Amino acid sequence: MDPRSAIQNNSPRWMDSIPGYQGYKRKEVRREADRALRMHLAGKLEAQQRRLDEAKLKLLEGGGLARIGAFERASTKLRTLIDTIKTASYGYAGLFDSDAIREPQLDALYEFDRALDSEVDALGAKIEAVRAAVLAQADPTADLDTVMSETDALLARVEMRREAILSGAIPAELSPRSVLETQEVARPEFLALRNLRINDAVSVAGVNAVVSAREQATVNGTTYHLFRLDSGARARWLWVGPTERDIALLDPHSPRADLFKDEQIVLENDTLRLANRGYGSVNLDGPSGTRRDVPAQIALFRSDLQVLWAERLGPETLAFLGITTDLATIQQFRR
């Protein structure tokens, strides 16, 4: 029995035929199969945007005018994602004009499309959380921030797919073997850590502190969170990445120009290697107000023990260095 058939039998009905194996195997219908997929995804996203707009109207009816800006930003990001999916153009190059697509390429693209469909559904769940917060007359800001970061990540995935089709080469991220790997399920305490709010209290490495500012940075489709911790003696930063292995307590560090060009940095006999770097956007919340979608250049270096985070916002460059921390050592206290 072809192992692919088990995957196909569990797939949604629309995936059984388009884009599917036969749709992509036949050169003359590849573009039509791809368009059907994109319209399917765009249709789901447009329905989600309507639900987000309904929540915004409900908020307005309740006098929540001060929070409308976050809804507008989330809606704009969602509209950009929808338009990118609907208007994708591939010209006359890459996978769509090859006489034959090799089976590994077909496997990878098919599994990537299945995952993309699931990620769109997951975004819908995040939008439902926004609606639930509005209906409960709770602050939807944290849920809206999550919607925006997930939308950014989806847009990066869509662009990755487009590049794969244009180049005719499937990158490692689209490998079909990824479906065989165990997916990490985030624990509630880790999700809570990523959503700390100003004036929440935490205890890290024996130090009790209050969150006085927070930052959310998205670069190359990955979202990171930084929380300024004030303990009276000095301010430190709690850095939280996409998994429980990505937690560190950071101190300010002298920025270096080579952080935005080198592949590794040696600090005190420890070699930190480049983990992520590029241009992205940053959301900032602090005592003096809120700023959204600030353009930034980000660089992240990692070793087994240390994290070095650098960001360039306009003329200002900041860097932070610290030791990785286990989630079990952190206590959280909500305001």
Residue frames relative to the residue before (quaternion, step in Angstrom):
aa qw qx qy qz dx dy dz
M 1.0000 0.0000 0.0000 0.0000 0.00 0.00 0.00
D 0.4599 -0.6713 0.5070 0.2842 3.56 -0.90 0.89
P 0.4314 -0.7229 0.4657 0.2728 3.63 -0.62 1.08
R 0.5766 0.5924 -0.3870 0.4085 3.58 1.15 -0.45
S 0.5959 0.5998 -0.3723 0.3829 3.57 1.08 -0.64
A 0.6099 0.5480 -0.3567 0.4478 3.58 1.11 -0.64
I 0.6399 0.5083 -0.3215 0.4783 3.53 1.03 -0.77
Q 0.6809 0.5014 -0.2953 0.4448 3.56 0.87 -0.94
N 0.6513 0.5328 -0.3296 0.4281 3.58 0.98 -0.80
N 0.7044 0.4363 -0.2628 0.4944 3.57 1.17 -0.54
S 0.5506 0.6326 -0.3912 0.3789 3.57 1.25 -0.07
P 0.6339 -0.5141 0.3995 0.4173 3.57 -1.24 0.37
R 0.6666 -0.5375 0.3388 0.3898 3.57 -1.15 0.59
W 0.6573 0.5154 -0.3287 0.4407 3.59 0.93 -0.85
M 0.6577 0.5191 -0.3137 0.4467 3.61 1.12 -0.64
D 0.5403 0.6361 -0.4060 0.3724 3.59 1.19 -0.42
S 0.8009 0.2664 -0.1295 0.5203 3.59 1.04 -0.67
I 0.8125 0.0614 -0.0210 0.5794 3.62 1.02 -0.68
P 0.5105 -0.2840 -0.8074 0.0827 1.41 -1.61 1.93
G 0.1068 -0.8773 0.4678 0.0024 3.61 1.22 -0.41
Y 0.7183 -0.4507 0.3157 0.4257 3.55 -1.31 0.04
Q 0.7110 0.4576 -0.2850 0.4516 3.57 0.72 -1.00
G 0.6284 0.5535 -0.3419 0.4265 3.59 0.99 -0.77
Y 0.7330 0.4027 -0.2348 0.4954 3.56 0.95 -0.85
K 0.6039 0.5699 -0.3694 0.4172 3.61 1.10 -0.52
R 0.7174 0.4175 -0.2446 0.5013 3.58 0.98 -0.81
K 0.4304 -0.7532 0.4431 0.2262 3.53 -0.38 1.31
E 0.6892 0.5258 -0.2960 0.4011 3.57 0.92 -0.90
V 0.7639 0.3335 -0.2075 0.5120 3.63 1.15 -0.36
R 0.3599 0.7604 -0.4867 0.2353 3.60 1.23 0.10
R 0.6795 0.4953 -0.3040 0.4479 3.57 0.85 -0.93
E 0.6480 0.5062 -0.3231 0.4684 3.59 1.01 -0.77
A 0.6403 0.5191 -0.3247 0.4638 3.59 1.03 -0.80
D 0.6506 0.5104 -0.3090 0.4699 3.56 0.99 -0.85
R 0.6540 0.5118 -0.3221 0.4545 3.58 0.93 -0.85
A 0.6255 0.5343 -0.3415 0.4547 3.58 1.00 -0.77
L 0.6339 0.5169 -0.3248 0.4749 3.58 0.99 -0.81
R 0.6932 0.4890 -0.2938 0.4404 3.58 0.78 -1.00
M 0.6559 0.4956 -0.3209 0.4703 3.60 0.98 -0.75
H 0.5973 0.5553 -0.3483 0.4622 3.57 1.13 -0.67
L 0.6883 0.4690 -0.2788 0.4781 3.59 0.86 -0.97
A 0.6565 0.5146 -0.3126 0.4543 3.59 0.94 -0.90
G 0.6263 0.5435 -0.3360 0.4466 3.57 1.03 -0.74
K 0.6414 0.5121 -0.3181 0.4746 3.57 1.00 -0.83
L 0.6838 0.4980 -0.2840 0.4514 3.56 0.91 -0.97
E 0.6349 0.5203 -0.3365 0.4615 3.59 1.03 -0.71
A 0.6230 0.5175 -0.3390 0.4787 3.59 1.07 -0.67
Q 0.6410 0.5147 -0.3190 0.4717 3.57 1.06 -0.76
Q 0.6416 0.5192 -0.3309 0.4575 3.58 1.01 -0.76
R 0.6173 0.5338 -0.3505 0.4595 3.59 1.03 -0.68
R 0.6500 0.5013 -0.3214 0.4722 3.60 1.02 -0.77
L 0.6303 0.5207 -0.3354 0.4682 3.58 1.05 -0.71
D 0.6464 0.5121 -0.3140 0.4704 3.58 1.02 -0.81
E 0.6206 0.5372 -0.3392 0.4595 3.59 1.05 -0.72
A 0.6455 0.5082 -0.3156 0.4748 3.57 1.03 -0.82
K 0.6278 0.5347 -0.3364 0.4547 3.59 1.02 -0.75
L 0.6569 0.5006 -0.3109 0.4704 3.59 0.94 -0.85
K 0.6311 0.5289 -0.3281 0.4629 3.56 1.03 -0.79
L 0.6414 0.5212 -0.3179 0.4647 3.56 1.03 -0.81
L 0.6417 0.5248 -0.3165 0.4611 3.58 1.00 -0.84
E 0.6366 0.5331 -0.3232 0.4539 3.55 0.99 -0.82
G 0.7157 0.4322 -0.2486 0.4891 3.58 1.13 -0.64
G 0.5911 -0.6130 0.3542 0.3864 3.58 1.26 0.20
G 0.4717 0.7036 -0.4246 0.3197 3.59 1.17 0.41
L 0.0910 0.8484 -0.5157 0.0770 3.58 0.96 0.83
A 0.6243 0.5803 -0.3450 0.3931 3.61 1.02 -0.75
R 0.7295 0.4251 -0.2405 0.4788 3.60 1.12 -0.54
I 0.4213 0.7347 -0.4541 0.2766 3.59 1.23 0.01
G 0.5700 0.6201 -0.3827 0.3796 3.60 1.07 -0.66
A 0.6529 0.5080 -0.3148 0.4654 3.59 0.97 -0.82
F 0.6247 0.5250 -0.3356 0.4706 3.59 1.04 -0.73
E 0.6541 0.5182 -0.3194 0.4490 3.58 0.93 -0.88
R 0.6591 0.5047 -0.3148 0.4602 3.58 0.96 -0.84
A 0.6498 0.5073 -0.3172 0.4689 3.58 0.97 -0.84
S 0.6576 0.5141 -0.3053 0.4583 3.58 0.97 -0.86
T 0.6408 0.5215 -0.3259 0.4596 3.59 1.01 -0.79
K 0.6487 0.5086 -0.3178 0.4686 3.58 0.96 -0.84
L 0.6561 0.5117 -0.3072 0.4619 3.56 0.98 -0.87
R 0.6438 0.5177 -0.3146 0.4676 3.59 1.01 -0.81
T 0.6269 0.5287 -0.3328 0.4655 3.59 1.03 -0.77
L 0.6440 0.5165 -0.3146 0.4685 3.57 0.98 -0.85
I 0.6569 0.5125 -0.3095 0.4583 3.59 0.89 -0.93
D 0.6826 0.4879 -0.2920 0.4592 3.58 0.85 -0.96
T 0.6285 0.5373 -0.3353 0.4514 3.58 1.02 -0.77
I 0.6691 0.4916 -0.2965 0.4719 3.57 0.96 -0.86
K 0.7127 0.4810 -0.2719 0.4322 3.59 0.82 -0.98
T 0.7833 0.3614 -0.1721 0.4755 3.60 0.96 -0.80
A 0.2925 0.7806 -0.5121 0.2069 3.61 1.20 0.26
S 0.0551 -0.7888 0.6121 -0.0078 3.54 -0.96 0.98
Y 0.1861 -0.8262 0.5281 0.0624 3.57 -0.82 1.01
G 0.4093 -0.7209 0.4779 0.2903 3.60 1.22 -0.07
Y 0.5970 -0.5399 0.4336 0.4050 3.55 -1.06 -0.76
A 0.5572 0.5614 -0.4198 0.4451 3.53 0.55 1.17
G 0.7483 0.4532 -0.2821 0.3939 3.54 -1.33 0.13
L 0.8460 -0.2225 0.1410 0.4635 3.51 -1.29 -0.46
F 0.6783 0.5329 -0.3120 0.3982 3.57 0.92 -0.82
D 0.7594 0.3443 -0.2092 0.5109 3.59 1.17 -0.36
S 0.4301 0.6589 -0.4892 0.3763 3.56 1.23 0.39
D 0.5381 -0.6272 0.4486 0.3403 3.58 -1.05 0.68
A 0.7973 -0.0055 0.0118 0.6034 3.55 1.10 -0.62
I 0.2662 -0.7319 0.6035 0.1710 3.54 -1.13 0.70
R 0.4415 -0.6961 0.4966 0.2719 3.58 -0.80 0.98
E 0.6445 -0.5691 0.3592 0.3628 3.56 -1.13 0.73
P 0.6541 0.5029 -0.3529 0.4414 3.67 0.85 -0.75
Q 0.6276 0.5225 -0.3352 0.4699 3.57 1.06 -0.72
L 0.6534 0.5224 -0.3034 0.4561 3.54 0.96 -0.92
D 0.6321 0.5328 -0.3231 0.4606 3.57 0.97 -0.90
A 0.6928 0.4996 -0.2820 0.4369 3.55 0.83 -1.05
L 0.6830 0.4830 -0.2967 0.4607 3.58 0.87 -0.94
Y 0.6375 0.5348 -0.3248 0.4496 3.57 1.00 -0.81
E 0.6892 0.4678 -0.2851 0.4742 3.59 0.89 -0.95
F 0.6104 0.5446 -0.3492 0.4571 3.57 1.08 -0.69
D 0.6582 0.5062 -0.3088 0.4639 3.59 0.95 -0.84
R 0.6221 0.5257 -0.3377 0.4717 3.59 1.04 -0.72
A 0.6641 0.4984 -0.3000 0.4696 3.57 0.96 -0.91
L 0.6265 0.5424 -0.3340 0.4492 3.58 1.02 -0.80
D 0.6367 0.5259 -0.3212 0.4636 3.57 0.99 -0.81
S 0.6589 0.4989 -0.3038 0.4739 3.58 1.01 -0.82
E 0.6497 0.5235 -0.3171 0.4509 3.59 1.02 -0.79
V 0.6075 0.5292 -0.3524 0.4761 3.58 1.10 -0.63
D 0.6416 0.5095 -0.3222 0.4744 3.60 1.01 -0.78
A 0.6378 0.5307 -0.3251 0.4537 3.59 1.03 -0.80
L 0.6171 0.5295 -0.3401 0.4724 3.58 1.08 -0.72
G 0.6146 0.5523 -0.3386 0.4501 3.57 1.04 -0.75
A 0.6347 0.5231 -0.3282 0.4646 3.59 1.05 -0.74
K 0.6352 0.5189 -0.3297 0.4676 3.59 1.06 -0.73
I 0.6451 0.5037 -0.3222 0.4758 3.60 1.03 -0.73
E 0.6085 0.5355 -0.3519 0.4680 3.58 1.08 -0.64
A 0.6148 0.5406 -0.3449 0.4591 3.60 1.10 -0.66
V 0.6132 0.5285 -0.3412 0.4778 3.58 1.10 -0.68
R 0.6588 0.5091 -0.3075 0.4607 3.58 0.89 -0.93
A 0.6516 0.5196 -0.3161 0.4533 3.56 0.98 -0.87
A 0.6389 0.5239 -0.3271 0.4586 3.59 1.01 -0.79
V 0.6547 0.5083 -0.3125 0.4640 3.58 0.95 -0.86
L 0.6682 0.5025 -0.3022 0.4580 3.58 0.91 -0.90
A 0.6973 0.4422 -0.2629 0.4992 3.56 1.13 -0.67
Q 0.4099 -0.7289 0.4428 0.3235 3.58 1.37 0.06
A 0.4161 0.6740 -0.4832 0.3730 3.55 1.08 0.86
D 0.6057 -0.5544 0.4195 0.3870 3.58 -1.27 0.27
P 0.2236 -0.8172 0.5178 0.1186 3.64 -0.52 1.14
T 0.3551 0.7887 -0.4645 0.1901 3.62 1.27 -0.01
A 0.6806 0.4860 -0.3026 0.4573 3.60 0.81 -0.97
D 0.6565 0.4995 -0.3138 0.4701 3.60 0.99 -0.81
L 0.6387 0.5115 -0.3262 0.4733 3.60 1.05 -0.72
D 0.6122 0.5356 -0.3490 0.4654 3.60 1.05 -0.71
T 0.6440 0.5128 -0.3172 0.4707 3.58 1.02 -0.82
V 0.6281 0.5277 -0.3359 0.4628 3.60 0.96 -0.82
M 0.6815 0.4915 -0.3001 0.4517 3.60 0.89 -0.89
S 0.6703 0.4841 -0.3125 0.4677 3.60 0.93 -0.81
E 0.6498 0.5025 -0.3185 0.4731 3.61 1.02 -0.75
T 0.6244 0.5274 -0.3368 0.4675 3.58 1.08 -0.69
D 0.6247 0.5288 -0.3268 0.4725 3.58 1.02 -0.81
A 0.6634 0.5058 -0.3037 0.4601 3.57 0.94 -0.89
L 0.6422 0.5177 -0.3199 0.4661 3.59 1.00 -0.79
L 0.6336 0.5276 -0.3294 0.4600 3.57 0.99 -0.83
A 0.6385 0.5189 -0.3247 0.4665 3.60 1.00 -0.80
R 0.6515 0.5097 -0.3151 0.4653 3.60 1.02 -0.79
V 0.6374 0.5185 -0.3266 0.4670 3.58 1.01 -0.78
E 0.6538 0.4989 -0.3110 0.4764 3.59 1.00 -0.81
M 0.6124 0.5446 -0.3435 0.4586 3.59 1.07 -0.72
R 0.6483 0.5113 -0.3106 0.4710 3.58 0.99 -0.84
R 0.6413 0.5274 -0.3238 0.4536 3.57 0.96 -0.86
E 0.6603 0.5053 -0.3099 0.4611 3.59 0.94 -0.89
A 0.6300 0.5353 -0.3347 0.4522 3.58 1.03 -0.76
I 0.6696 0.4920 -0.2967 0.4707 3.57 0.96 -0.87
L 0.6668 0.5094 -0.3067 0.4493 3.59 0.94 -0.88
S 0.7308 0.4366 -0.2446 0.4643 3.57 0.91 -0.91
G 0.3892 -0.7211 0.4857 0.3043 3.56 1.14 -0.54
A 0.6680 0.4470 -0.2901 0.5194 3.57 1.31 0.14
I 0.3208 -0.7440 0.5578 0.1802 3.55 -0.93 0.92
P 0.3401 -0.7516 0.5200 0.2212 3.64 -0.58 1.03
A 0.7072 -0.4726 0.3175 0.4191 3.55 -1.30 0.34
E 0.6158 0.5793 -0.3492 0.4041 3.59 1.07 -0.72
L 0.7008 0.4384 -0.2744 0.4913 3.58 1.19 -0.40
S 0.3360 0.7729 -0.4893 0.2245 3.59 1.26 0.20
P 0.4697 -0.6884 0.4681 0.2938 3.61 -0.87 0.89
R 0.5553 0.6185 -0.4050 0.3808 3.61 1.16 -0.37
S 0.5194 0.6510 -0.4189 0.3618 3.58 1.20 -0.35
V 0.6266 0.5436 -0.3542 0.4318 3.61 1.11 -0.54
L 0.6338 0.5284 -0.3348 0.4550 3.60 1.24 -0.29
E 0.6013 0.5838 -0.3514 0.4172 3.57 1.24 -0.35
T 0.5181 -0.6317 0.4797 0.3201 3.55 -1.11 0.70
Q 0.3139 -0.7600 0.5414 0.1753 3.55 -0.77 1.02
E 0.4091 -0.7220 0.5078 0.2313 3.57 -0.81 1.02
V 0.2209 -0.7644 0.5953 0.1116 3.55 -0.88 1.00
A 0.3884 -0.7432 0.4972 0.2226 3.56 -0.62 1.13
R 0.3942 -0.7125 0.5315 0.2332 3.56 -0.93 0.92
P 0.6479 -0.5483 0.3539 0.3929 3.61 -1.11 0.60
E 0.6614 0.5142 -0.3268 0.4374 3.61 0.95 -0.79
F 0.6309 0.5047 -0.3433 0.4790 3.60 1.14 -0.56
L 0.6332 0.5159 -0.3296 0.4735 3.59 0.98 -0.79
A 0.6373 0.5166 -0.3265 0.4695 3.58 1.03 -0.77
L 0.6320 0.5404 -0.3328 0.4447 3.59 1.02 -0.80
R 0.6650 0.5007 -0.3010 0.4653 3.57 0.97 -0.81
N 0.7519 0.3688 -0.2015 0.5080 3.57 1.19 -0.44
L 0.1950 0.7839 -0.5571 0.1929 3.58 1.07 0.71
R 0.2132 -0.7769 0.5822 0.1101 3.54 -1.10 0.73
I 0.6565 -0.4961 0.3835 0.4193 3.54 -1.28 0.36
N 0.8020 0.2254 -0.2561 0.4903 3.53 -1.03 1.06
D 0.4473 0.6087 -0.4977 0.4263 3.60 1.23 0.21
A 0.2943 -0.7508 0.5642 0.1769 3.59 -1.17 0.57
V 0.0548 -0.7838 0.6181 0.0230 3.55 -1.14 0.71
S 0.2163 -0.7256 0.6341 0.1570 3.50 -1.30 0.45
V 0.0601 0.7977 -0.5908 0.1052 3.56 -0.56 1.23
A 0.8494 -0.0103 -0.0206 0.5273 3.57 -0.87 0.98
G 0.7218 -0.4679 0.2426 0.4485 3.55 0.98 0.86
V 0.6319 0.5098 -0.3310 0.4808 3.58 1.27 0.08
N 0.2620 -0.7542 0.5830 0.1505 3.58 -0.86 0.98
A 0.0693 0.8137 -0.5680 0.1024 3.59 -0.76 1.01
V 0.3383 -0.7089 0.5845 0.2036 3.51 -1.36 0.36
V 0.4501 -0.6679 0.5204 0.2838 3.57 -1.03 0.81
S 0.0941 -0.8274 0.5534 0.0184 3.59 -0.57 1.16
A 0.7839 0.0225 -0.0238 0.6201 3.60 1.26 -0.27
R 0.0913 -0.7952 0.5964 0.0599 3.55 -1.19 0.43
E 0.1396 -0.7739 0.6160 0.0462 3.50 -1.25 0.64
Q 0.0985 -0.7599 0.6400 0.0572 3.53 -1.09 0.80
A 0.0406 -0.8153 0.5766 -0.0332 3.58 -0.59 1.18
T 0.0962 -0.7836 0.6129 0.0330 3.56 -0.96 0.92
V 0.1137 0.7792 -0.6056 0.1147 3.55 -0.76 1.09
N 0.8454 0.0062 -0.0614 0.5306 3.57 -0.87 1.02
G 0.7301 -0.4631 0.2340 0.4448 3.56 0.99 0.87
T 0.6587 0.4692 -0.3155 0.4964 3.62 1.25 -0.02
T 0.2358 -0.7878 0.5593 0.1045 3.57 -0.92 0.96
Y 0.1006 -0.7758 0.6226 0.0176 3.53 -1.01 0.97
H 0.2092 -0.7645 0.5987 0.1153 3.56 -1.19 0.63
L 0.0581 -0.7698 0.6350 0.0291 3.56 -1.08 0.82
F 0.0936 -0.7954 0.5986 0.0156 3.56 -0.91 0.99
R 0.3356 -0.7295 0.5635 0.1939 3.56 -0.80 1.04
L 0.1439 -0.8012 0.5799 0.0339 3.56 -0.73 1.14
D 0.1134 -0.7878 0.6044 0.0361 3.57 -0.67 1.15
S 0.0581 -0.8187 0.5712 -0.0104 3.54 -0.74 1.12
G 0.6494 -0.5023 0.3215 0.4717 3.58 1.27 0.12
A 0.7338 0.3937 -0.2303 0.5035 3.59 0.88 -0.93
R 0.7747 -0.1721 0.1572 0.5878 3.57 0.82 -1.00
A 0.4437 -0.6678 0.5300 0.2761 3.51 -1.30 0.37
R 0.0467 -0.7670 0.6398 0.0138 3.55 -1.00 0.89
W 0.3532 -0.7319 0.5452 0.2057 3.54 -1.30 0.22
L 0.2560 -0.7318 0.6148 0.1447 3.53 -0.98 0.96
W 0.1517 -0.8001 0.5793 0.0349 3.57 -0.60 1.23
V 0.0148 -0.8032 0.5938 -0.0447 3.59 -0.77 1.07
G 0.1884 -0.8007 0.5637 0.0752 3.56 -0.68 1.13
P 0.7901 -0.3746 0.2184 0.4333 3.59 -1.22 -0.37
T 0.7828 0.2314 -0.1454 0.5590 3.64 1.17 -0.37
E 0.6814 -0.4958 0.3498 0.4093 3.56 -1.29 0.22
R 0.6072 0.5444 -0.3550 0.4570 3.59 1.23 -0.29
D 0.6843 0.4729 -0.2614 0.4898 3.56 1.31 -0.20
I 0.4239 0.6496 -0.5093 0.3727 3.56 0.51 1.24
A 0.1294 0.7929 -0.5856 0.1081 3.57 -0.88 0.93
L 0.3204 -0.7041 0.5978 0.2103 3.54 -1.24 0.53
L 0.1124 -0.8535 0.5086 -0.0140 3.56 -0.41 1.29
D 0.2028 -0.7325 0.6370 0.1286 3.50 -1.32 0.58
P 0.6135 -0.5350 0.4076 0.4139 3.61 -1.14 0.46
H 0.0842 -0.7921 0.6045 -0.0066 3.55 -1.04 0.89
S 0.5660 -0.6068 0.4283 0.3576 3.58 -1.04 0.69
P 0.3651 -0.7457 0.5099 0.2251 3.63 -0.63 1.07
R 0.1478 -0.7730 0.6126 0.0734 3.56 -1.16 0.71
A 0.5579 -0.6370 0.4189 0.3279 3.55 -1.00 0.83
D 0.6586 0.5408 -0.3219 0.4126 3.60 1.06 -0.72
L 0.4612 0.6809 -0.4545 0.3422 3.60 1.23 -0.10
F 0.7391 0.4095 -0.2250 0.4852 3.59 1.10 -0.60
K 0.7409 0.3428 -0.2568 0.5174 3.58 1.21 0.41
D 0.6651 0.5170 -0.3193 0.4340 3.63 1.08 -0.63
E 0.4583 -0.6827 0.5055 0.2616 3.54 -1.27 0.50
Q 0.7961 0.0451 -0.0488 0.6015 3.59 1.21 -0.31
I 0.2087 -0.7530 0.6160 0.0998 3.53 -1.29 0.58
V 0.2029 -0.7674 0.5960 0.1212 3.59 -0.93 0.88
L 0.0452 0.7900 -0.6049 0.0891 3.57 -0.71 1.17
E 0.8470 -0.1109 0.0458 0.5178 3.57 -0.68 1.14
N 0.7196 -0.4764 0.2237 0.4529 3.55 0.84 1.14
D 0.6082 0.5019 -0.3686 0.4923 3.58 1.25 0.34
T 0.2497 -0.7786 0.5612 0.1279 3.56 -0.79 1.02
L 0.1147 -0.7815 0.6124 0.0326 3.56 -0.64 1.18
R 0.2014 -0.8057 0.5508 0.0830 3.56 -0.72 1.08
L 0.6144 -0.5739 0.4038 0.3607 3.53 -1.16 0.69
A 0.1404 -0.8021 0.5781 0.0527 3.59 -0.81 1.04
N 0.7807 -0.1055 0.0839 0.6102 3.59 1.11 -0.62
R 0.1397 0.7787 -0.6045 0.0935 3.55 -1.07 0.72
G 0.4011 0.7054 -0.5234 0.2597 3.54 -1.02 0.74
Y 0.5876 -0.5416 0.4533 0.3948 3.53 -1.33 -0.22
G 0.0742 0.7991 -0.5900 0.0890 3.55 -0.93 0.92
S 0.4843 -0.6345 0.5062 0.3266 3.53 -1.23 -0.55
V 0.2023 -0.7810 0.5861 0.0751 3.53 -1.19 0.68
N 0.1769 -0.7354 0.6435 0.1178 3.55 -1.14 0.78
L 0.1127 -0.8174 0.5649 0.0088 3.58 -0.81 1.03
D 0.0070 -0.7708 0.6369 -0.0096 3.56 -1.00 0.91
G 0.2038 0.7897 -0.5549 0.1642 3.58 -0.77 1.03
P 0.7679 -0.3753 0.2502 0.4548 3.57 -1.28 -0.04
S 0.7275 0.4373 -0.2485 0.4665 3.60 1.06 -0.68
G 0.7642 -0.3411 0.1966 0.5109 3.60 1.23 0.08
T 0.5042 -0.6387 0.5085 0.2815 3.52 -1.38 -0.29
R 0.0362 -0.7651 0.6422 0.0299 3.56 -1.11 0.74
R 0.1563 -0.8078 0.5664 0.0481 3.55 -0.94 0.91
D 0.8621 0.1245 -0.1035 0.4802 3.54 -1.28 0.68
V 0.2127 0.7739 -0.5581 0.2107 3.56 0.88 1.00
P 0.4185 -0.7025 0.5014 0.2828 3.66 -0.67 0.97
A 0.0548 0.8084 -0.5802 0.0821 3.58 -0.91 0.90
Q 0.2837 -0.6916 0.6299 0.2109 3.51 -1.32 0.45
I 0.1196 -0.8218 0.5570 -0.0005 3.56 -0.68 1.15
A 0.0045 -0.7628 0.6462 0.0212 3.54 -1.19 0.68
L 0.0554 -0.7940 0.6053 -0.0054 3.57 -0.91 0.98
F 0.0493 -0.7785 0.6257 -0.0010 3.56 -0.87 1.05
R 0.0911 -0.8115 0.5771 0.0086 3.58 -1.02 0.85
S 0.0225 -0.7075 0.7006 0.0903 3.47 -1.39 0.42
D 0.7189 -0.4046 0.2956 0.4817 3.60 -1.21 -0.15
L 0.7894 0.3381 -0.1513 0.4895 3.58 1.08 -0.71
Q 0.8133 0.2788 -0.1076 0.4993 3.58 1.03 -0.72
V 0.1908 -0.7334 0.6412 0.1211 3.51 -1.38 0.45
L 0.0645 -0.7637 0.6413 0.0370 3.56 -1.00 0.88
W 0.0669 -0.8029 0.5918 -0.0272 3.55 -0.63 1.21
A 0.0151 0.7943 -0.6064 0.0336 3.59 -0.84 0.96
E 0.0030 0.7965 -0.6043 0.0193 3.56 -1.05 0.76
R 0.1765 -0.7651 0.6140 0.0799 3.52 -1.08 0.82
L 0.0003 -0.7864 0.6149 -0.0591 3.56 -0.51 1.26
G 0.8041 -0.0970 0.0145 0.5864 3.55 -0.23 1.26
P 0.8149 -0.2178 0.1566 0.5137 3.61 -0.83 -0.91
E 0.6518 0.5513 -0.2982 0.4269 3.58 1.25 -0.35
T 0.0938 -0.7770 0.6215 0.0347 3.56 -0.94 0.95
L 0.0604 -0.7940 0.6049 -0.0084 3.57 -0.84 1.05
A 0.0584 -0.7839 0.6171 0.0346 3.55 -1.14 0.62
F 0.0891 -0.7841 0.6139 0.0189 3.55 -1.15 0.73
L 0.0813 -0.7983 0.5968 -0.0010 3.57 -0.96 0.92
G 0.2254 0.7934 -0.5465 0.1447 3.56 -0.96 0.80
I 0.5988 -0.5770 0.4492 0.3268 3.50 -1.43 0.03
T 0.5099 -0.6341 0.4815 0.3257 3.58 -1.04 0.77
T 0.1920 -0.7913 0.5789 0.0429 3.54 -1.13 0.82
D 0.4155 -0.7026 0.5212 0.2490 3.55 -1.06 0.76
L 0.5774 -0.6138 0.4192 0.3379 3.56 -1.01 0.84
A 0.6336 0.5703 -0.3300 0.4055 3.59 1.05 -0.78
T 0.6635 0.5135 -0.3039 0.4514 3.61 1.20 -0.45
I 0.6541 0.5160 -0.3002 0.4646 3.60 1.28 -0.11
Q 0.1265 -0.7619 0.6318 0.0659 3.55 -0.98 0.94
Q 0.1802 -0.7918 0.5797 0.0674 3.55 -1.01 0.89
F 0.0673 -0.7807 0.6212 0.0070 3.52 -1.07 0.87
R 0.2932 -0.7840 0.5246 0.1556 3.58 -0.50 1.18
R 0.5521 -0.6229 0.4475 0.3269 3.53 -1.12 0.74
